[in-house]
Amino acid sequence: MFNLKIRKMRKLVFATALAIGSLTIGTAATPIIFHDGIMEDIFLQDYTEVAASDLPTPIVNALATDYEGAMLNKAYVDGENNYKLEITSQDGASTVLYADAEGNWLEM
């Protein structure tokens, strides 16, 4: 009788450990999925729209040199004086460029 109680307790402890373990494994194995557009909204929040006339001269020169014929649609600046430029090239393709105040293109 005493032996039977020990076996039942072992089974109960094993079943509990198995149940708890399967819950943590199931949640840990689930990948984090980002919704499309969330990161774009976060990047947009860091920038404030500025007029094209307020762009530093080195950026205007770099745009004219490297993207000849492109039309500037919108310009933004962040707190570190990095600029985000939305342009349309001569062939009609829209592009987003990032530059520092000295007119150096940044990889984002």
N, C-alpha and C positions, 0 to 999 in steps of 0.2 A: 504494500500500500504506500509506504513512504517512498519507494523507488518510483512508483507511478506519478506521484506529485512532483518529483524532481524532473522527470521527463517532460511533464506538461509545462513546468516553469521554463525549462530550456527551450521548448518549442515556442512558448509565448515571447520570451526574450529574443529569440532568433527572428521570429515573425515581426516583432516591433522594430528591431534593428534593420531588417530588410526593407520594411515599409519606409522608414525614415531615410535610409540610404537611397532608395529609388526616387524619392522626392527631390533630394538635393542633386542627384545625377541628372534628372530630367530637366531641371531648371538651369543647371550649369552648362549643359550641352546646347541650349537654345541660343542661336546666334542673335546678336543685336542687329536689328534692321532699321535703317534710317529711312524716313519717308522722303520721297523726292521733293526737292525744293526747300527743305528745312535749312540746310547749310547755306543755300543762296540767301535766304532771309536773314540769317545770322551775319553773313558778310555784308549785306546791305545795311544792316543796323549800325555798323561801325563807320559808315561814310555819310557825309553831309553834302548835298548837291551844291555845286558852285557854278557860276556863270563862266562861259568860255573865255570871256575877257579877263577873268580873275586867275587864269592858269599862268604859271610861271613861264617866262620866255623859253627856257631850255626844253620844256615839255612841248610847247608849240613847235619849236624848231625840229625836235626829234620826230614828232608826228608828221610834219611836212616832208622830212627827209626819208624816213623809213616806211611811211604809209602814204606815199604821194597820191593825191587825188581823193583821199578818204574824207568823209564828212563826219565831223564830231556831232553826235546826237546829244549826249549828256556827259557831264563831268562831275566827279565827286572827290572829296578830300577827307582823310581820316585825321585822327589826333596826332599822328606821327608825320604829317605832311607827305603821305603817300597818296597818289591820285589814282582813281579808277576812271577809265575813259570808255564810253560806249560809242563805237564808230561804225560807219557803214563804208565798206570799200567800194571802189569803182565798179566792181562786178555785182554789187548789191548784197554781198555777204555781211552780216552783222558780226562784230567782234568786240570782245571786252579786253581792254589792255590795262595794265597796272604799271605805274612809273613813280619814281621818287621825284623830289622837287628839282633835282639836277638834270632830269630828262633821261635817266637810266631806266630801261625796261626791267620790270620785276616779274619773276615767275610766281604764279599763284596756283 
